[in-house]
Amino acid sequence: MEMPNNKKIIVITGASKGLGRALATKLINPESVLVLCARNVDKFRPVCAEIKKTKIECYWYKVDISHKKEISGFIRKILKKFSKIDVMINNAGATHKKKPIETISDKELDLCVKTNFNSVFYALREIIPAMKKRGAGTIVTISSTAGKRGNPDFAAYSASKFAVTGLMQSAARYLDGSGVRCLTIFPSGINTAMRKYILGAKDAQKQQSPESAAEMIKKCIENPAEFPHGSEIVIRDSKIIN
């Protein structure tokens, strides 16, 4: 099956909850097709059901993006199905609880690196040739303000976000002049289940909402003149700081 070329194919990872879910609902558009993936199928069904009520085409896939074969296979499947991807949003992320470096386990380190960095690398490796061939496309990767300034209590998470920032800078330089646009987003704290898990409900409630952060990211995606190729954008307190 191939969709008409005038439809914009938008792919979002980690779309079953938090910022990913908010992005999916904010990017609803009759001219677009939403393709969502996440690990948690139970939380996914209501998201797509809600979107489909708006008569927007929405497809969801169970994908553990921390596994190379799953994220690479997912991207290949979407390119085969739709013949293109217009907007790729690398949103899925993972962290560990607040702790000093010496107590971070190998498992926690692996989870952060595989989810926050490796998954984006494998996605780019699949999608860049297709976008370069078309001379069009937007790659958006959600980093974190912890990827700009090291956090002593979340060292593995912070390091993985620094790594993905470097990856996107490299990709942007490589793709300069190709017609493919790269954006890296650095949100400060967001009121999500992950924030609640690592720092508690009181802290989470003080942070910007997923919906307000998603609205700012939508603005960045839809305004290439204001946010050109290679832009690195901080979103703090529901405001864009360029």
C-alpha positions in Angstrom: 0.0 0.0 0.0 1.3 3.5 -0.9 -0.3 6.7 0.3 -0.8 9.6 -2.1 2.3 11.7 -2.3 0.4 14.9 -1.2 -0.1 13.4 2.3 2.6 14.2 4.9 3.8 11.1 6.6 4.7 11.9 10.2 6.5 9.2 12.4 6.7 9.6 16.1 8.5 7.2 18.5 7.5 6.8 22.1 4.0 8.0 21.2 1.9 6.1 23.8 2.3 8.6 26.6 3.8 11.9 27.8 5.4 14.2 25.2 5.0 11.7 22.4 1.3 11.4 22.9 0.9 15.1 23.1 2.9 15.5 19.9 0.6 13.1 18.1 -2.5 15.0 19.1 -1.0 18.4 18.3 0.1 17.3 14.8 -3.3 16.1 13.8 -4.0 17.5 10.3 -6.2 16.3 7.5 -3.3 16.5 5.1 -1.1 14.2 7.3 -0.9 10.5 8.2 0.4 9.7 11.7 2.6 6.7 12.2 3.2 6.0 15.9 5.3 3.5 17.7 5.9 2.5 21.3 6.6 -0.5 23.5 3.4 -0.4 25.5 0.5 -1.7 23.4 -2.1 -1.3 26.1 -1.5 2.4 26.4 -1.4 2.8 22.6 -4.9 1.7 21.6 -6.7 4.6 23.2 -4.3 7.1 21.6 -4.9 5.9 18.1 -8.6 5.5 18.8 -8.8 9.1 20.0 -7.0 10.3 16.9 -9.1 8.3 14.5 -12.2 10.0 15.9 -11.0 13.1 14.1 -11.0 11.1 10.8 -7.2 11.3 10.5 -5.3 8.3 9.3 -3.3 6.8 12.2 -1.2 3.7 12.3 0.5 2.3 15.4 3.3 -0.3 15.8 4.7 -2.1 18.8 8.4 -1.3 18.6 11.1 -1.5 21.3 13.4 1.2 19.9 16.2 0.1 22.2 16.7 -2.9 20.0 18.5 -2.3 16.7 16.5 -4.8 14.7 13.2 -3.4 15.8 13.8 0.3 15.1 15.7 -0.4 11.8 13.0 -2.8 10.7 10.2 -0.4 11.7 11.7 2.4 9.6 12.2 0.1 6.6 8.6 -1.1 6.9 7.2 2.5 7.0 9.3 3.5 4.0 8.1 0.5 2.0 4.5 1.1 3.0 4.3 4.8 2.3 7.3 5.3 0.0 8.5 8.2 2.1 8.7 9.8 5.5 8.2 13.6 5.6 8.8 14.2 9.4 10.7 11.8 11.7 10.4 12.7 15.4 12.8 10.7 17.6 11.0 11.2 20.9 11.3 8.0 22.9 13.6 8.2 25.9 14.6 6.5 29.1 16.4 7.5 32.3 17.4 6.2 35.7 16.6 7.3 39.2 18.6 10.1 40.9 21.8 8.6 42.1 25.6 9.2 42.0 27.7 7.8 39.2 29.2 5.0 41.2 25.8 3.4 41.9 24.5 3.5 38.3 24.2 -0.1 37.1 25.3 -1.5 33.8 21.6 -2.2 33.1 20.7 1.5 33.7 23.6 2.7 31.5 22.7 0.3 28.7 19.0 1.4 28.8 19.9 5.1 28.5 22.5 4.6 25.7 20.4 2.2 23.7 17.2 4.2 24.0 18.4 7.7 23.9 21.3 7.4 21.5 21.5 4.1 19.6 17.9 4.2 18.5 18.3 7.6 16.9 21.5 6.5 15.2 19.8 3.5 13.7 16.8 5.5 12.7 19.0 8.1 10.9 21.0 5.4 9.2 17.7 4.1 7.6 16.0 7.4 6.9 18.8 9.6 5.7 19.3 7.9 2.3 15.5 8.0 1.5 15.3 11.7 2.5 18.4 12.6 0.6 17.1 10.9 -2.5 13.9 13.0 -2.3 15.8 16.1 -1.4 13.2 16.7 1.4 12.3 15.8 4.9 12.5 16.9 8.5 14.3 15.0 11.3 13.4 16.1 14.8 15.2 14.7 17.8 14.2 15.3 21.4 17.3 15.8 23.5 17.1 17.5 26.9 18.6 20.4 28.7 20.6 17.7 30.5 22.2 17.2 27.0 23.6 20.8 27.2 24.7 20.8 30.8 25.8 17.7 32.7 23.5 16.7 35.5 25.5 15.2 38.5 22.5 13.1 39.6 21.7 11.6 36.2 25.1 11.0 34.7 24.2 8.2 32.3 21.0 9.9 31.1 22.9 13.2 30.6 25.8 11.6 28.8 23.4 9.8 26.4 21.6 13.1 25.6 25.0 14.8 25.0 25.8 12.0 22.6 22.6 12.4 20.6 23.2 16.1 20.5 26.5 15.5 18.9 25.0 13.0 16.5 22.4 15.5 15.3 25.1 18.2 14.9 27.1 15.8 12.7 23.9 14.8 10.7 23.1 18.5 10.2 26.5 19.3 8.8 26.5 16.2 6.6 23.0 17.0 5.3 23.7 20.7 4.7 22.4 21.7 1.3 20.6 18.4 0.8 17.1 19.7 1.4 16.8 17.6 4.5 16.2 19.7 7.7 17.5 18.7 11.1 16.2 20.1 14.4 17.3 19.2 17.9 14.9 20.1 20.8 16.1 20.6 24.3 13.1 20.6 26.7 13.6 21.4 30.3 11.4 19.5 32.8 8.1 18.2 31.7 5.2 16.9 33.8 5.3 13.3 32.7 5.2 9.8 34.3 8.9 9.5 33.8 9.5 12.8 35.7 7.2 11.6 38.5 9.0 8.3 38.7 12.5 9.8 39.1 11.8 13.0 41.1 8.3 12.6 42.6 4.8 13.9 42.0 5.4 17.3 43.6 8.4 18.1 41.3 6.6 16.8 38.2 3.6 19.1 38.9 5.9 22.2 38.8 7.1 21.4 35.3 5.7 22.5 31.9 2.9 20.3 30.6 3.5 17.9 27.7 0.8 19.7 25.7 2.5 23.1 26.0 5.9 21.7 25.1 4.4 19.8 22.1 2.8 23.0 20.9 6.2 24.7 20.9 7.7 21.8 19.0 4.9 21.9 16.5 5.7 25.6 15.9 9.4 24.7 15.3 8.5 22.0 12.8 6.0 24.1 10.9 8.1 27.3 10.6 11.3 26.4 8.7 12.2 30.1 8.1 12.2 30.8 11.8 13.8 27.5 12.8 16.1 26.5 9.9 18.2 23.4 9.3 20.6 22.8 12.1 18.6 24.7 14.8 19.0 23.7 18.4 16.0 24.9 20.4 15.5 25.0 24.1 11.9 24.9 25.4 11.6 26.1 29.0 8.5 27.0 30.9 6.4 26.5 27.7 8.5 29.1 25.8 11.0 28.7 23.0 14.5 30.0 23.7 16.5 30.2 20.5 
